[in-house]
Amino acid sequence: MSLVVYMASLLLALAAILLRRPRRTPRSPLSIATRATAFIAAVCFFWSAPVTLAAVNHATGIPNVGAPLTYASISALSCSLIILLIHWKGGPHEQIRRMTRMTVAVYGALVIAIVVLFSLADAHTERLTDLDTYYANTPYMREMIVLYLMGHLASTIVLSAVCLKWARDEVTGLLRIGLRLILAGLLLDALGFTLAKVTAVVARWLGYDLDVLSTTVAPPAAALGALIYSAGFVLPRLASAAATEKQSLATYRALRPLWSAVKDVATAPQVAGPTWYQLPSSRLYLLEANIRDALLQLTAHFDQQVGHTAYAAAVDRGERRERARMASEQAMIIDGLRRASGRGDGPADPPEKFRVTIDLVELANAVHRLREAAPEQVRTQ
């Protein structure tokens, strides 16, 4: 059984690693919640393995101390799943914070109760695989077992109800597939793990022995269910990330002509270039940083009169002020490239202050068109 839960733990840990955000991207509550859930699930399965339980019991010298540790991690997983769904569904920021705090408070109290009940119980006989049923009739242990099972069942019911309600709305594509995976994983968890555990415990209360449900059926069902509903949460996010990376790659390629035109202007050290394993978004960030640095170094070759002329022409064409300003900025940059290459006319009259605000892709397209029409006018080599 340890091998099964260790495999589930490893896969969930890999999911947490793969879902990490690029260092320079803004922190997202949904991203944090997704990674936290995958990490907690990995920890949960790691602690529940009999080999780990035996090691923890031996290291602490307290028989069965791994049990409240495992039950607390299961409760933390239930809490994180609800919080993840809250962020995934979205809504007003204050409402999300209020619901998140309420969930943490409820399951935090549950974890404290589990620890207190274990400390009050008389459980000196180590049980690594059948603790739930072996201590089903033991005071305080009985209540501890019921509490963690009810807490986990409650989260499963809440998640299933919300997902079913959401699935009835106009949800399509990968989001619909994700919801179905979540529901399938929750169903397997509810029937294969929680119901099996509850049935085995109740059977002990009634004097019957159905321990096989708790020791043989529940663990692999819980592992498989966790992998399925984790995939349901992760799939839409991965699809969104893939779309973002695809757009970043297209933008990166569109900016290459502009970088080709300005790279020899830069005299300051460039931001370290991308390496082969970096995602397109990271490559794009570095390229944009180098382009902006080069354009700022190019300001000594700018001519304000060129910008004023381009601005006036744009206004005469009926352009709005923002578009006219961008036309002015673009004209100064292109003229600055000519002057930097020694092909400008007359001395430059650079502005006192200049900030790059123009869309770089639009500028790259303009430079590319000019290079195709008259390459000698914009080359800097």
N, C-alpha and C positions, 0 to 999 in steps of 0.2 A: 504493500500500500504506500510505503514511503516514496517509492519510485514514481508512482502516479502523481502524488501531490507535489513532489519536487519538480516534475516536468511542468505541471501547471504553474508553479511558482516561477520557474525560469522563463516561461513564455510571457507571463505577465510582467516580469521585470524587464524583459527585452522590449515589450510594448511601452513601458514607462520611459525607457532610454530613447527609443525611436521617436517618441512624441515630444521630445524636448524642443523648445523653441530656439531659433537662432539667437545668438547673444545680443544682437543689435535690434531685434524686433521688440515692440512694446509688450509688457506683461499682460496676459489675457486671463481673466478669472476662469473662463471655460477651459483654457489650456492647462492652468494650474490644477483645476478640479479633475480633469481627465487624467493627468499624470499622477496626481495624488491617489486617485482611486485604483489605478493599475498598480502602483507601488504598494498600497495597503493590502490589496488582494494578494500580491506576491508574498508579502510578509505573513499574511494570514495562513496561506497554504504551507509556507515554510515552517511556521510554528506548530501546525497541526500534524506534521509528519511524526510517526512513532519514534523514529531515530532522534529527531530534534527534542521531542518530549523527554525521552530517556536522558539525553545529554543535559537538558535544563534541570531536570530533577536531581541528577547526580551532582551537577555543579553547585547547586544551591543547598543540597542536603535536605530539601523539603519534598516529601513524596507528593506527587501530583500537582506541584506548583505550576507545571506547564498547562494545566487545564484552565485556570482563570486567565492565563496569558493568552491562550488560544481563543477562549470565549470573548475576551475583551477585544481581540483583534477582529473577530467575526462581527462584533457589535460596531467597531470602528468602520469596518467595510460596509455594513448596512447603512451607517450614517453617511459615509462618503458617496454611496450610490444615490441616496436621496438628494444630497447637495449637488452632485453632478447633474442630476435630472433638473433640479431647480435652475442651474446656470444654463443648461442646454435648452430648456424651454424659453428662458429669457423673461423679460418684463421690466417694470420700473426698478431702478437700482436700489431704492430704499426697501422695496418689497422683497427683493432677492436677499438683501442683507438680513432683514427681519426673519425670513423663513429659514435662512442658513443658521442664524443664531439659535432659533427655536429647536432646530434639528440637533445641533451640537449639544444644547442643554439637556434634551431628553436622553440622548444616547450617552452623554457624559455621566448623567445620573445612573444610567443602567450599568455602565462600566464600574462605577464606584460600588454599586450594590453587589455586583459579581465578586469583587475583591473582598468586600466585608463579609459576605455569606461564606466564602471559602475559608476566611480566617476563623470563622465561628464553627465550621464543620469539623467532624472527626473523620478524616480520610487519610489514614496512615498506610493503607495498602496500595501500592503503586499499580495503576491500571493504565496501559498505554493505548489500547484499542477499544476497550469496552467500558470506559469510565462512566458514560451516561447511563448505561443500564445497570452496571454493578452498584452504583450509588443512587439508583433511582428512588430508593426508599429511605435514604439516610437524611436526617434532619439537616437543614441549611444547604447541603449539597443538592438535595431535591429541588429546593427553591431556586438555587443558582442555575441549575440545568433548565428548569422551566423558563426562567427569566431570559436567558440568552436565546432559547428557541423561539419564544414569543416575540422578542425584539427583532430577530431575523425574519420571522414570518410577517411581522407588521410591515417591515420595509419592503418585502416582496409584494405584499398586497397593495401598498401605496404605489409602488413603481408600476405594477401591472395595471392598476386602475387609471393612472395618469397616462400611461402609454396607450391604453385602449381608447381613452377619450380623445387623445391627440391623433390617433390613427384614423378616427372617424372624420377628422377635418380634411381639408384639401392638402394632403401631404403626398408628394410624389418622389420619384427617383430614389437616390441613395438614402434619403431620410426615411422613406417608407421601408426600404430594405432594413435599415438600421433598427427601426422600431420593431419589425418582425423578429429580427435576431434577438433583441432585448426580451421580447415576450417569450420567445422559445427558450432562451436561457433561464428566465425567471420561472417558467413552468417546470422545466427540468429541475431547477433548484428547489422549488416548492414541493414537488412530488417526490423527487429522488432523494433529496437531502432532509428537508424539514419534516415532511410527512412521515418519511421512513424513521427518522429519529423519534418523533413524537409517538408513533405507533409502537416502537420498541420499548420506550419508557412506560407508556400506558400499559403495555402487556405485562411488564414487570410489576406494576401496581396491582394488576389483577391476578398475579401469580403465574403468568405464562412466560415462555422464553422465546422471544423473537429477536434475539440479539443480532442475528445475521443481517437484519435490515440496517442496524446502526453501524456494524463493523465492516460489512462487505458491500452493501448497496449504496449507502450514503456518501462515503468519501469520493469515489469516482464520479458519482452524479453531481456532487458539488463542484468538483474540478471542471468537468465538462460544461456544466451550466455557467460557471464563471467565465470560461473562455468564450462561450457563445455570446452572452450578454455584453461582455467587454468588447467583443468585435462589433456588436451593434452600436455601442457608444463611439467607438473609434472610427468606424468606416466613414461616416459622413465627414468627420473632421479631416481624415486623411485625404478624402476626395477634394475637400476645400483647399487643403494644403497643396495638393497636386495641381489644382487649377491656378493657385497663386504662383507656384514655381514655374508653371508653363508660361504664364504672363511675364514673369521676371525674365525668363529665357528670351522671350520675344523682344522685350525692352532692351535687354543686354545686347542682342544682335543689332537692334536698331541704332544703338549708341556707338557701335564700333566705328562707323565713318567719322563721327565727331571726335572720338578719341584719337583716331588716326590723324586728324587735322590739328589737334591741339597738344598732343603729347610732347612734341619737341619744344613747345613754348615753355613748359614747366622747367624751372631751375631748382626749386625746393625738392627735397626727397619725396617720392611718391608713397602713398599708402601701400603697404605690402600687397602684392598681386595675389589673385586667387590661386588656390592649389586644386589639384584634380578632384579631390574628394568633396569640395565645397558645393553646396546647393546653389542653383542659379540665383536665388535671392541674396545670398552672401556675395556672390560674384558681382551682381548688379550694384550692391551697396559700395563695394570697393571701387568699381568703375566710375560710379557717379561722384564719389569722393575725389578721385583723381581728376576727373573732368572739371569739377567746380574749383579745385585748387589751381588748375592750369588756367581757367578763365579769369580767376582773380589776379593771377600773375600777369595776365594779358592786358590789364587795365591801363598800363603805361602806354599802350599803343592805341587806346580808344580816342575818338574825336567826338566831342560833345555836339559839334555842328552836324555831324552825320546823324546822330540820334535825333536832334531837333528837326531836321529835314524829314526823316522817316516818320516821326510823330505827326508832324503837320500833314504829310501826305496821307497817313492813315485816317486822320480826323476828316480830311476833305473827302475821303472815300465813304464816310459815314460810319467808321468803326467806333466802338465805344472806347472810353478812355483807357480801360484796362488792356484791350487789344492793341490800342495805339501805343501804349507804353511798352508792351511786349515787342511790337514791331520796331520801336526805337532801340530797344535793348539788342534785338537780333541784328539790326543793321550795324550797330557799333561793334558787336562781336565779330561779325564777318569782315567788316572793314579793318578791325584790329588784327585779324589773321593775315590780311593782305599786307598791312604795314609791318607786322612781325617778320614776314617773309621778304621784306625789302621791296615790295611792289606797290606801296601806298603813295599817294600824291600829297606833298606838303607835310609840314610838321603836325604832330598830333596835339590835341587839346583835351587831355584826359579829365574826367569829372573828379571832383574832390572825394566823393564817396560813391562806391558802386557795390551793389549786392546782386548776386545771380538769382533772379526770380523766374526767368523764362523756363518754359517746359523744355527739358533737354532733348526729348524725342523730336519735338517740333523743330528745334534748332538743328539737330542732326539731319533731319530730312532736308532742311534748307541748304545746309552745307553740302549734302550729298548731291542735290540738284545742281548746285553751282559747280561742283567738281566734275560732274558729268558734262556740263555745258562748256566750262572753261577751266580745266584742271590747273592751269598755270596760275590762276588768280588766287587760289586758296592753299596751294601746297606750301608747306613750311620747310621743306627739305631742299 
